Amino acid sequence: QVQLVESGGGLVQPGGSLRLSCAASRIFFSISTMGWYRQAPGNQRELVATFTSGGITNYADSVKGRFTISRDNAKKTVFLEMNSLKPEDTAVYYCNAVRPGFTYWGQGTQVTVSS
C-alpha cells in the first residue's frame, strides 16, 4: 500500500526556518506530481506548493519567495524548505501525490510558528 510519511515539523519562532520531508513508498514517484498542502484550525485545506514530474513548480501567493519545494526522484522524497516563517503559516502540513487516476495523502505534520 502507498505510504507518504512526513517529517520535520515543529515549533519555530517567527522569522525562523523549517524543512519538511515526505518519503514515499510503493508509488510511481517519478511520474507523480508531488505537493504540499496545509490546513489551519477552522480553515479548509489549501495548496502550498506542487512540483510536477516535468519539473514545473507552483506556489501559493502567500508563500512565494519564502518557501521552496524540491524533489529527489532517486530517494522518492519531496521537500519543503520554509523560510521567514510567520504565525499565519501555522497549520498541519500534508504531503500529496497525484498521478492519473490516483491521489494519495500523508498523515500530516504540525508546524507551529509562535514566539
C-alpha positions in Angstrom: 0.0 0.0 0.0 1.1 3.5 -0.8 2.7 5.4 2.0 3.6 9.1 2.3 5.4 9.9 5.6 6.0 13.5 6.5 8.7 14.7 9.0 10.4 17.9 10.0 7.5 19.8 11.6 7.8 21.5 14.9 7.7 24.8 16.8 9.6 27.7 15.4 9.8 31.4 16.2 8.6 34.0 13.7 11.3 34.6 11.1 12.7 31.1 11.5 13.0 28.2 9.2 12.0 24.6 8.9 12.5 21.9 6.3 9.8 19.3 5.8 10.4 16.0 4.2 8.0 13.4 2.7 9.2 9.9 2.0 7.1 7.9 -0.4 6.9 4.2 -0.9 5.1 1.8 -3.2 4.3 4.7 -5.6 5.3 5.6 -9.1 7.1 8.6 -7.7 8.9 9.8 -10.8 5.7 10.2 -12.8 3.7 11.8 -10.0 3.0 15.4 -9.2 4.2 15.9 -5.6 2.8 18.6 -3.5 2.4 20.2 -0.1 -0.9 21.4 1.3 -1.8 22.8 4.7 -4.8 23.1 7.0 -5.1 25.5 9.8 -7.8 25.1 12.5 -11.2 26.1 11.2 -9.9 26.5 7.6 -10.1 24.4 4.5 -7.0 22.5 3.3 -5.1 24.7 0.9 -2.4 24.4 -1.7 1.1 25.4 -0.6 3.3 24.2 -3.5 3.5 21.5 -6.2 6.3 20.0 -8.3 5.3 18.1 -11.4 7.1 15.2 -12.9 8.2 17.5 -15.7 9.9 19.9 -13.3 7.3 22.7 -13.1 6.7 24.2 -9.7 3.8 26.2 -8.4 3.3 28.1 -5.2 0.5 29.8 -3.3 0.9 33.5 -3.4 1.2 33.6 0.4 4.4 31.6 0.3 6.1 32.8 -2.9 9.7 33.9 -2.2 9.7 32.2 1.2 9.1 28.5 0.6 10.9 26.2 -1.9 9.7 22.8 -3.0 12.1 20.2 -4.3 12.2 16.5 -5.0 14.7 13.7 -5.2 13.3 11.0 -7.5 16.0 8.5 -6.6 15.1 8.7 -3.0 11.4 9.1 -3.6 11.3 12.1 -1.3 9.9 15.6 -1.7 11.0 18.5 0.5 9.6 21.9 1.5 12.1 24.5 2.7 10.3 27.1 4.7 12.0 30.4 5.5 10.8 33.7 7.1 8.0 31.8 8.8 5.0 33.8 10.0 2.4 32.9 12.6 -0.1 32.6 9.8 1.9 29.7 8.5 0.8 27.6 11.5 -1.0 24.6 10.2 -0.8 20.8 9.7 1.2 20.3 6.5 0.2 17.4 4.3 2.2 15.7 1.6 0.3 14.8 -1.6 1.0 12.7 -4.6 -1.1 12.6 -7.8 -0.9 10.6 -11.0 -3.7 9.9 -13.5 -6.5 8.2 -11.6 -4.8 8.2 -8.2 -4.4 10.7 -5.3 -2.6 10.0 -2.1 -2.2 11.9 1.2 0.2 11.6 4.1 -0.9 11.9 7.7 0.4 15.4 8.2 3.0 17.1 10.3 2.3 20.1 12.6 4.1 23.4 12.0 3.6 26.0 14.7 5.1 29.5 14.4 5.0 31.3 17.6 7.2 33.3 20.0 
